[in-house]
């Protein structure tokens, strides 16, 4: 697995990987069925031709995003080219001196957002990440994701480490919450269809009185845009606050469906019952 990853990395570093997207698409017998199951659930009214187009563009886009992540890491000045929408939502939250949670999803190029924020606003961040089983690949992504202003927190570390980063160290917490929740007590909300949705951000916002800002990094006409949406603080009900987050993520996916990471078995509860 590691040596295959190294081949992918080499091709990405010379900007050849995205040009071979069709090879990956046609040879991917494992993830591609999941992609189409997810598209069937999310877009039941789209034709098979339309869903195939989204699937193919998804492969091409994410290979391009991988190339861009490497390029930005080697050339930090590239961050200056990113356009910002809704910047006042983030700056107002920073100036309020309240804890901040940047809520996002496996959408667009989520890898470059933390370093952009740390560099532009001189604000330290913490990111919650899942450890990758292959340790060499895991270390590669830690190197890409972290620097002196970005702390990586293992998802298994628990709330104590996260709270420390937010409250004591005053870091913006970045968290992706769109994956399937195995927690049987997770609220069921509409995310294209009724499904369990991760309430972690809602619980943290309730405990810390944090400002929650939806933020997404996507590519439009060859240029990167980071868009911050209108923030909220926790309002009474975990389910309602979680529903708001799910809707924000669904809205951005509907705008740019081929920039979502359809490879996850997101609606596992639905897929398994089919």
N, C-alpha and C positions, 0 to 999 in steps of 0.2 A: 504493500500500500504506500509506504513512504517513497519508494523509488518511482512509482507511478506519479505521486504528487510532485516529485522533483522534476519529472518530465513536463508536467503541466506548468510548473513554475518557470522552467526555462522557456517554454513556448510563450508564456504570458509576458516574460521579461523582454522578449523581442517582438511583442505585439503580433504573434502568429496564432495564439490560442483562439481568439474570437473568430479568426478567419476559417478555423476548422470546426466551427460550431455544429455543422451538419453531420460530421463524423461522430461527435459525442452524442448528438441527438439520435441518430439511427442505431448506434451501438449500445445505448443505455437501455437495457432490458429490465433493469431493477426499478429505477425511479420514474421512468416514463409512464407506466401504468398508473402510478400514484398521481402524477401531474394531471392525467386525463380524468381520473376519478374526482379530483378536487375541482377541476373545471366543470365537470358535469353537475356537481353539487352547487357551485357558486353561480354558474350561468346556464341554467337549464333551458333557457329560451334561445341561446345561441346555437347556430348550426355547427355541425361537425367541422366544416371548413373553417369557420371562424375560430373555433377552439383549437384546431390544429395550428392556425396562424399564431395564436397567442402562445401556444406551447413552444413552437420553433423560435419565436422572438425571445421567449424566456431563457432558453438555452444560450442564445446569442448574447443577450444582455448580461447575463451573469458571468459569462466568460469575459466579457468586456469589463465588467465591474472589477473582476479579479485583476485584470491587467492594470486598470486605473488605480486600484489600491496600491499595487507595487510602485506605479509611477509616482503617486503622491508621496509615498514613503521615502522614495529616493530624491524627490524634488519638492520639498515643502513649500516652495514659492507658488506651486500650483493652487494652493488653498486660496490665494488672493483672487483667483478667477471665478470663484463660486459666487453665484447670485443669492441674495437672502430675501426671503419674503416673510413678513411678520416679525422683523427683528425686534420691534418694540416690546413684543410679548416676552422675549427672553431678557432684554436689558432692564425692563421694569421689574421683573422677578429678581434679577441679580441685585438691583438697587434697593429692593424691599428688605434684603438681608434675611429672607425666609428660606427654609430648606426648599430645594428645587428637585423635582423628578422630571426628567425628560423621557416621556413615554413614546416608544416607537415600535417598529415591527421589522420582520425580515422582508424588507421592501427596499428597492433601489439599492444604493450603495451605503448601507448603514455603517460600514467600517470607517469611512472618512469623517463622519460627523464629529465624534469626540475630539479628535485632534484639531479640527477646524475651530471648535468652540474654545478649546484650551489656548490656542494660539491667538485668536482674534480678541477674546475677552479676558485673557489672562486669569482664567477661572479654573481651578482644579476639578477634575471629574473622577467618578468611580463608575466602572461598568461591571454589570453582573454577567458572567459568562459560564457556559458549560464546558467542562474539561473534555478535550478530544482524547479518545482512547489511545491513539498512537502518540507517544510522548514526543517524538521528534516533530511531528506535524503540530502538536500542541504548543511546543516551544516556539515554532515559527510564528504562529498566530499571536502568541503573547508578545513577541518582539514587534510585530506589526501594530498591535493594538495599544500597547502601553508605552509611556515615556515618563519623564519626571513629574508631569502634571496629571497623569492618568493612572489610576489604581485599578487593577483587575481583582474582582472578588469572585471566588469560586461559588457557583450556585448552591453548593452543598454547605457553605460556611454558615448560612442561616442569617436571621434578622439582626442578630447582635452586631456582626461585622458590618452589615449594611447601615445600621443606625449610627454606628461609630463614624463611618465615612460621611454620612449626611450631617449629623449634629455636631460632633466634636471637630472633625476635619473640615467641615463646611464645603463639601464637594457636591457638585451637581451629580445626581444619580441617573445614569442612563440604563434603561432596561427595555428589552424586547419582550412583548407579552402575547404575541399572536399564536404561539404554538398550542397544540392540544394539551389540555390540563387533565392529568390523571387523578386529580383530587376529586373524589366523589361528592364533596361538599361545595365544589366550585359553583358559582351561580350559572344558571342557564340563561343566556341572552341571545339576541339575534346577531349573528355574525354570518351574513348571507342566509343562513338557516339557524334555527334554534340549536345551540350547542353549549357545552361547558366552556367557560372563559376564565383565564387566569386572573384572580382577584388580588394579586400581590401588590400592585400599585395602589389599589383602593385601600388596602389594609395599612400600607405604609403611610399614605396620605392622611388617613384617619389618626394614626399614632403620632405623626410628626407635624401635622398641620401644614404640610408642604404644598407648594404651588405645583400643580401637574400641568406640564406643557406638552401637547402632542407635537412631535417634530419628525419630519421625513426628508430624506435626501434622494432626489431622483434626477434623471437626465432628460432634458427636453431640447430638441434641435441641437444635439451634440454638446450641450452645456449643462453643468451641474447646478442644481437649485436646492437650497435647503429652505424648507418652508416650516415655520413655526405657526401653530394654530392657537386660537384663543384659549388661554389656560383656565383651569378651575381649581378650587380648593374643595376638600371633601364636604359633601352635603348629605348628612343624615344616614343614607342607605348605601350599603356595599353594592347591592345588585344594580341600583340605578347609576351609581358612579362607574361601575364596570361596564354597564351598557353604553354609556357615553364614550368610553375609550374604544370599545369594539366598533361603534359607529364611525368614529373618526378614522380608524384603520380601514374599515370597509369602504368609506368614501374615497380615500386616496387610491385604494386598489382598483375601484371602479373607474377612476380617471386614467390610471396607467396600469391596466391588468397584466401587461407583459413585463412589468418590473417587480412583480411579486414573486416570492420564492415558493412556487407551487410544489416543490419537491418534498416538503414535509407532509406526513400523513395527518394533515390538520384536522380533518373530520373523521378521526379514527372510530369514534362511537357510531357514526353513520355508516362508514365504509364496512365495518365488521358485521353490521346487521343486514347488509345487502346480499 
